[in-house]
C-alpha cells in the first residue's frame, strides 16, 4: 500500500497541464505531449508484462520508480517542449514497467497465502490510498505554487518520487503462480526454471520470456471471458484520460491555478471514494453497475457543460464550477469503483502462468484508448472549446454502461473450455 501511496503523492499532477500552457504550448501541443506519453506506454506495455513474468517483479518496480523520478527531474530542469516530451517518455516507460507488474505481484502474494478472495478489498484500499495520496499532492500544489511557483512544485515532486523508489524496495517478493501444464513444461525443460528466477539474458531466459509472452497473448486473445474482461478494464481505465484536461477546464472557466488545483482535487476525492467502496460493492450485480455507469455518463457530461457556462456568467463562476466539478467527481468515482471490480474479476479469471502479461494486454488497450482521446482533443481543439471537448469525452461512459451486463467477468472458478 505504501508503494501505491507514494507513487501518486506528486504535486506536479495538479498543474502540469497549466505548466505546459504557461510555457507557451497550445492545447494541440499539450495533447501531442500526452500522445507521446501514451504511445511510449503502448509500445512497451506487453513486452514489459512478459518481462515481469520472467524476472523479479520487485526489481522492475524499483526501476519504474527511478524512471519516474528522472522524468520529473527533466521537466524541472528543462521546461520546454523537448524537455516535457523527454519527461513523458521516461514516465511512459515507468508506467509500462509498473502496469500489470504490481497487480500480479500482489495477487501471487495472496495466492501464496491462499487468500485471493481478499484481492478486491485489498486493491480497493490500495487504490484508495493512491487516490488519497494524489489528493494530498494535488492540494499541496496550491500552497507550493503560491510560495515558489512551478519550481517548488517541480522539486517537491522529484523528492517525493525518490521516496517512492525507496518504498519499492520494501515490496514482497512473491513466488509466481504457475499452472500444472506449465510445471510439466518446466520439468521437460530443466534450464527454464532457473532462468525464470534470474534476469540473465541467457538462451533459456529468452526462451522463458517468449513462452510467457505467447501464453499471455494466447489467453488474452482466445479465451472469451478473458478477452472481454481485458477490453472492459481497458475501457474503464483508458477513458479516464479525460482527467488530463480537468485543469484546463477550470482554467477556461477563469479561476486561478491554485483554485484549479483544488477543483482537480475534488475529482480525485471522487475517485478515492469509488476505490474505497470497492470492498462493499464487489457483490453488486453487473446490471446495477450498468445503471450506475449510465448515471455517471450523464453527470460527467452535464458537469463539464456547466463549467462551460461559467464563462458566460462571471458573477457565478465559483458556484457553477463547484457544482460542475462535483458532478464530474461523482462520475469519476463510479467509473473508478467499476474499474477496481472489473480488474479484480479479471485477475480471478486468469488461469495461465503469464498473469502480468495478460494484465499488460489490458494496459496496452488502455493506452490505445487514451491515445485516441489525446488525438481527438488535439484535432478537435481547433473547433471546439474545452468544456465541449471534455463533455464529449464523457460519452464513452454511456457505451460502457451498455457493455457491462454481459462483459463484466463473473470470476467463475471454472471457465468454459471453448476459446470463443
Beta strands, then each sheet from edge to edge (+ up, - down):
end
